Amino acid sequence: MKRNFFITLTSSVYIFILGLVAWILGKPFIFPSLGPTAYLLAFDHKFSHTPKVVIGGHAAAVAGGLISSYFITQHSTLMSISEPFQQAGFELGIGAVVAIAITVFLMLWLNVSHPPACATTLIISLGIMPLWSDGLIILASVSIMYGVYVLNQKMRNR
């Protein structure tokens, strides 16, 4: 039970810190794929969570999502779908496939497999955070979370 409480608290603290950053800067430093990343970092202390894997996985996702957004889904968002067989729905479906394919290929090729990054690439390609500046915010958020994770590890190992 103590471990469950610790994992819950740690995951929540990781998100809370990014919530503060989002509130202070007025930018979207919180997005859905941070939840699974926070959980993995809090849950599994035996696995080596390296910056290469965590940040690199999300970087691969940003690349895949931005490529898809730029070439395929540029003018479509989830909110633009309202009827069957719309062009926007088709573009988003193809764009999601392309984003996932690029992201998975890059993660495997670069040896930075981080499953939550597959959500990150969809966040970008589906038009939720489709801009290159959003990609920078995503990478800054993940880097901040990873920094807090490293500090937490140092405090635990004292």
ABEGO torsion letter per residue (X at the ends): XAAAAAAAAAAAAAAAAAAAAAAAAGBBABBAAAAAAAAAAAABAABBBBAAAAAAAAAAAAAAAAAAAAAAAAABBAAABABBGBAAAAAAAAAAAAAAAAAAAAAAAAGABBAAAAAAAAAAAAGABABAAAAAAAAAAAAAAAAAAAAAAAAAAX
